[in-house]
Amino acid sequence: MGDSVPTWADLVNRHEASHDLFVSCSIEYSFRVRDDAEETGTFAVWHGPQDRWRVEVAEQPVYVRTGDVAFALKKGTMQRQEPTARQFKVLQPVNPLSFFGPSSLLSRSGVLAPSVSAIAAEVGGRRGWSFVADQLTLGARNTLEDRLEFVIDDKTGLALRIGSVNGRLSGELRTVQVFEWLPDSLFEWSDEEAGLNGLDD
């Protein structure tokens, strides 16, 4: 990481470039249900260009996608889903789909340029740049009430952290690995895959 602070446009460009990476990581999340109760958990995530996805919980697949062919865990079985759907219960409360690709939260939202410069930050041993979104619009009539902090990886442009400034909700990428290539089979669902007992939506 150099001494110069990247501009907002530079950070956005770095994040856009990260869409074409093959990545594996875990996403550790926390969700404060109320002041005296906090929910935590971990997703294992593999992501590749052109909407390739594999998300697992406790080593069991809950979301697998290649392009327009998507499967999500529902009622204990993997079921074909509309690829444009995002609010799967098994991908809550911090949706891994918000971190990667052209449909990531930062890419698909109307984020106004921050009013202050980014500051250096570190997440899971990776150096990045933190900024707070002054306004985040998810659609013409949908603007988030909570201000969000994003930390963009200095090297890869990945969103290392997305979290509400009030501390209610946060997700962080850990054990990040970038690959030249990952096999297509990783992002394809096979009925022969087993071990779904105990997981439900």
C-alpha positions in Angstrom: 0.0 0.0 0.0 1.5 3.3 -1.0 1.4 6.5 0.9 -1.1 8.2 -1.4 -4.8 7.9 -0.5 -6.7 6.5 -3.5 -9.6 8.6 -4.9 -13.2 7.5 -4.7 -13.1 6.8 -8.5 -10.0 4.7 -8.1 -11.6 2.5 -5.3 -14.7 2.0 -7.4 -12.6 1.0 -10.4 -10.6 -1.5 -8.3 -13.8 -3.0 -7.0 -15.2 -3.3 -10.5 -12.0 -5.1 -11.6 -12.4 -7.6 -8.7 -15.6 -9.1 -10.4 -13.4 -11.1 -12.7 -11.4 -12.8 -10.0 -11.7 -16.4 -8.8 -11.8 -16.2 -5.0 -12.4 -18.4 -2.0 -12.9 -16.9 1.5 -15.1 -17.1 4.6 -17.5 -14.4 5.5 -17.8 -13.9 9.3 -20.9 -11.9 10.2 -22.5 -10.4 13.3 -26.0 -9.2 13.7 -27.2 -7.4 16.9 -30.8 -8.5 17.2 -31.2 -6.2 20.2 -28.8 -4.6 22.7 -28.4 -7.7 24.7 -28.4 -10.3 21.9 -26.0 -10.8 19.0 -26.1 -13.5 16.3 -22.8 -14.5 14.7 -22.0 -17.0 11.9 -19.8 -17.9 9.0 -20.3 -18.6 5.3 -17.7 -20.4 3.2 -17.7 -18.7 -0.3 -16.3 -19.4 -3.7 -16.8 -16.9 -6.4 -15.8 -16.7 -10.1 -16.5 -14.5 -13.1 -19.9 -14.6 -14.9 -21.9 -15.2 -11.8 -20.2 -18.4 -10.5 -21.1 -19.1 -6.9 -20.8 -21.7 -4.2 -21.8 -20.8 -0.6 -21.7 -23.3 2.2 -22.7 -23.4 5.9 -21.0 -26.0 8.1 -19.5 -27.6 5.0 -22.9 -28.0 3.4 -24.0 -26.2 0.2 -26.8 -23.7 0.5 -26.3 -21.8 -2.8 -24.8 -22.9 -6.0 -24.9 -21.0 -9.3 -23.4 -20.8 -12.8 -24.7 -17.9 -14.8 -28.5 -18.2 -15.1 -28.6 -21.7 -13.4 -29.0 -21.2 -9.6 -29.9 -23.5 -6.8 -30.6 -22.6 -3.1 -31.4 -24.6 -0.1 -35.1 -24.6 0.7 -37.1 -26.9 3.0 -34.0 -29.1 3.4 -33.3 -29.6 -0.3 -31.5 -27.7 -3.0 -34.1 -26.3 -5.4 -33.8 -24.4 -8.7 -34.2 -20.7 -8.2 -34.6 -17.5 -10.3 -31.0 -16.3 -10.6 -32.1 -12.7 -10.1 -33.6 -13.4 -6.6 -31.3 -12.3 -3.8 -33.1 -12.5 -0.5 -32.7 -16.2 0.2 -33.3 -17.0 3.8 -30.3 -19.2 3.9 -28.1 -16.3 2.9 -29.1 -14.0 5.7 -28.6 -11.9 7.8 -25.4 -10.8 5.8 -25.9 -11.8 2.2 -22.6 -13.0 0.6 -24.0 -11.9 -2.8 -23.5 -8.3 -1.5 -19.7 -8.6 -1.6 -18.9 -9.9 -5.1 -19.5 -9.4 -8.8 -21.4 -6.8 -10.8 -24.5 -7.3 -8.5 -22.5 -6.6 -5.4 -24.0 -4.0 -3.0 -21.4 -1.4 -4.0 -21.8 -2.0 -7.7 -25.6 -2.1 -8.0 -26.3 0.7 -5.6 -26.4 4.5 -6.0 -23.5 5.4 -3.7 -22.7 9.0 -3.5 -19.0 9.9 -3.4 -17.9 10.1 0.3 -17.5 13.6 1.7 -14.2 12.7 3.3 -11.2 10.8 2.0 -10.8 7.1 2.6 -8.6 6.0 5.5 -6.3 3.1 5.8 -7.8 0.0 7.4 -7.0 -3.7 7.9 -9.4 -6.7 7.8 -8.2 -10.2 8.4 -4.6 -9.2 7.9 -5.3 -7.6 4.5 -4.7 -3.9 4.0 -7.4 -1.8 2.5 -9.2 1.6 2.5 -12.3 2.4 4.5 -15.0 4.9 3.6 -18.5 5.6 4.8 -21.3 5.8 2.2 -23.1 9.1 2.8 -26.1 7.7 0.9 -26.8 4.3 -0.5 -29.7 3.9 -2.9 -30.8 0.4 -3.8 -33.5 1.5 -6.2 -35.6 4.5 -7.1 -37.6 4.3 -3.9 -35.3 2.3 -1.6 -32.6 4.2 0.4 -30.9 2.6 3.3 -31.4 4.4 6.6 -28.2 3.0 8.2 -24.9 4.6 6.9 -22.6 1.8 5.8 -18.8 1.4 6.0 -17.0 -0.3 3.2 -13.4 -1.5 3.3 -11.9 -2.1 -0.2 -8.9 -4.3 -0.4 -5.9 -2.3 -1.6 -4.5 -5.2 -3.7 -7.6 -6.9 -5.2 -10.4 -4.4 -4.9 -12.6 -6.9 -3.0 -15.0 -5.5 -0.4 -13.3 -6.8 2.7 -15.9 -5.4 5.1 -19.5 -4.1 4.8 -21.0 -2.9 8.0 -23.5 -0.5 9.4 -22.0 2.5 11.2 -24.3 1.9 14.2 -22.7 -1.5 14.7 -25.9 -3.5 14.2 -24.8 -5.5 11.2 -21.4 -6.4 9.8 -19.7 -8.9 7.5 -16.0 -9.4 6.9 -14.0 -11.5 4.4 -11.4 -13.8 6.0 -8.9 -16.3 4.7 -9.1 -14.7 1.2 -7.4 -16.6 -1.6 -7.3 -15.5 -5.2 -6.8 -18.2 -7.9 -6.1 -18.1 -11.6 -8.9 -20.6 -12.1 -11.3 -22.8 -10.2 -13.1 -25.9 -11.7 -16.5 -25.5 -13.2 -17.8 -28.4 -11.2 -17.4 -26.3 -8.0 -20.1 -24.0 -9.2 -22.5 -26.7 -10.5 -25.1 -28.5 -8.5 -25.3 -32.3 -8.7 -28.2 -34.4 -7.3 -25.5 -36.8 -6.1 -24.2 -34.3 -3.6 -25.4 -35.3 -0.2 -25.2 -34.3 3.5 -28.0 -31.7 3.7 -29.6 -33.2 6.8 -30.0 -30.7 9.6 -30.1 -27.6 7.4 -33.3 -25.9 6.5 -34.6 -22.5 5.6 
